[in-house]
């Protein structure tokens, strides 16, 4: 379990992808904070929303806070994309993800071909070495999580490299870490990036393992905890939107 204390604020606006203006707590002081999410953040960046901020540890940092959580009426959503990697790494190190138990060495940020992957798992007694790419998922509709929330050429490149890894004898995994508390299933967001959806289905056909796992997010006062929860069913059926 990963635990941290956050500071409440009211969102005023998000702009230039990585910046947001907020009113801080009871003082309503207006400040600019870091937004650690390059995506479109559909439904998570509405003015007036309650957001939760992480104070910077470095006193010399220009932006003193980072936006971590959007609190919706029915869900908590972690918009800090790096939290997914931290939670997955914590789960791997504690052998909490059953399909990946038994790997003795877990390394972060490792290169294969011309791409960098989040994790490389090695030294298993019976299974081949494994490359794993983690995607933080924040987009959802009617209980269904979706990825991506914006077109992603980089995401397709990762999938193509995972396919190459399987052809070279590796175990290759695309893990979707769903960073919100109100979902029951996962599917590719074809209405946002149909090419990514096609690449995901092709990767699955080439023995790339797909897994979607829910991130548990709990709040008591100003203390938030994050942990890996249950596996979420994946649907690769084509989806249609008006």
N, C-alpha and C positions, 0 to 999 in steps of 0.2 A: 504494500500500500504506500502511495506517495501522498504526503500531506503538506499543505501550505496555508498560510493566512493571507487573505486578500482584502482589498479596500473597495467599498462600493462607490459607484459613480453613476451619473446619468449621461447617456451618450447624446452628444449634440450633432456630430457629423463625422463621417469617415471619408478620407480623401487621399489621393496619391498612393493608394494601396496600403501603405505602411504607416499612415498617420491617422489619428482621430482626435477630435476635441471633445472633452467631457466636462461636466460639472462634478467636482470632487466632494463626495459625502455631504455632511450637514452644512459645511461652510459654503457650498455651491461655488467654490473657486473654479474658474475656467482654466483648464490646462490642456496642453497637447501631450498625447501619449503614443507609444509605439504599438502598432497593430501587427502582430507576428503571423500574418496570414495573407498570402498573395492572391487568394481566390476571390470570387465575386461575393462570397458570404451572403448569398440570397436569404432573406428573411432574418438575418442576424445583425444587421447594422442599421436598423430603423431609428431615426431620431426619437429620443425619449426613452429608449430601452434601458433597463437596468443592466449595467455591466460591472464586472469585478476585475480589479487591477492588481498586478504584482509589483510591489515596490522594488526598484533597482537596488542591487547589492553594492554596486560601485558608486560612491558618492560623487565621482567626477562625470558620471554619465549625464548627457544633455537632457534626455527624456527620462524623467524620474520614475515613470510607471510604464508597464506593459499590460495590454488588454488580454485577459486570459479567458474569462467566462462571459457569455451572454445568458442572462436569466430570462427565459420565456415564461409565459403563464403556465405552461404544462411541461416544461423541460429545462434542464441545464445543458448548455452546449459549450464545450471547450473549443475556442477558436485559435488557441495557440497550437499550431501544427506540430511543434516539436514535442508536445506532451505525449502524442501518440507513440513516438519513438521511445520516450522514457518509460512509458507504461509497458510497451512490448518488451523492451530490454529487461525490465524488472521481472516480468512474467517468465521470460526465457531463462534468466539466471536462477529463478526459483523453481524451474521445471513445472510451471503451472499450465503451459500449453501442451496438451497431451500429444499432438502429432509431432512435437519437436523435442520430446524428452530423450535423454541419452546422449546428446551432443555435449562433449566435454569442453569445447572451446567456442566461445561466442565473441566475435569481433565486430566492431562497428565501422561504418564508412569504408568499405572495401571495394576495390575496382575490379571489374571483369569486362573484358573487351574494351569498349570506349565509354562505359557507364560506371557510375559509382552507386553501390547498393548499400542499404541501411545496415544489413547484417550478413555475416558469413559464419555458418555453423559447421564445425569440423570435429573430427576425432570421435565418431560414433562407431560402435563395434560392428554394426551390420548395415547401416544406411549410408548412402553416398553423401559427400559434402554438399552443403545446401547454401544457396543464395536466397536472400529474402529482401523484398522491397515492401516498405510499409507506406500506406497512404492514409492520411487523416481525413475522415469523412464527416462533414457537417451538414450537408444538404439532405433534406428529408421532406416527404409529403405523404400525409395519411399513413404514418407509421412505417413508411418504406424509405430506407436510406439509399442515397444515390451518389455516384461519383462518375465524372468530375463535376464541379460547379462552374467551370469555365473550360474552354478548349485548352488541351494540353498536349503539345507535341512531345514534350519531355516524357510524359506518361507513356505515350506510345513507344518511344525509344526504349524505355525500361522494359516494356513487355517484349519487344523484339529481341533484346539482349537476354532476357530470361529464356526465351525460346532457344536461342543459340546455346545457352548453358545446358539445357536438357539434351540437346543434340551432342554436346561434348561430355555427357555422362554425369552432369550435376543434377541434384535435386533443386528445383527452382520454384519459388513461392511468391505470389502476390497476395499480401495480407492487407485487408481493409479494416482499419481500426475506427469504429464508428463512435465518434466523440460526442454523443448526445444520449439522453436518457429516455427517448420516446419512440423507439423503433422496434419493429418485429421482423423485418426482412431487408434484403439488399439487392439492388440491381444496377447495371450501368445506366448512366444518364444519357440515353441516346438522343434525347431532344436538345441536349446541350452540345455534345460532341459525338456524333455518330461514328466518326473514324476511330475514336477510342473504344467505343462499344464493339466495333468490328474487330479491332486488334485484341481486345480482351477475349472474345469468343474464339478467335484463331489461336491465341496462346493456350487457352484451355484445351483445345483440340490437339495441341502439340505437347501435352502432358505438363504444362505449367500448372501447379496447384493453386487454386483460388480459395481463400479463406476470409470470412468476414467475422469479426469479433467485436462485441460491445465493450465499450469502456464504461465502467461504473463510476459515476460522479456523485458524491454525497456532500451535503452542506449542513453544517451545524454552526449557526452564528456566522462568523467570518472565516471559519475553518473549512477547507475543501479537501476531500480525499479522492484519489484516483486509483483504480485498480482494474485489471483485466477481468471481464466477466464471461458470459457464455458465448458459444459460437452462434452466429446468426445465419439462417438459411439464405442461400444465394439463388436468384433466378436470372438466367441468361436469355429468357424469352424476350423477343423484341417488344418494346413498349411504345405506345402511341400517345401523343398529346395534341390537344387542339392548338 
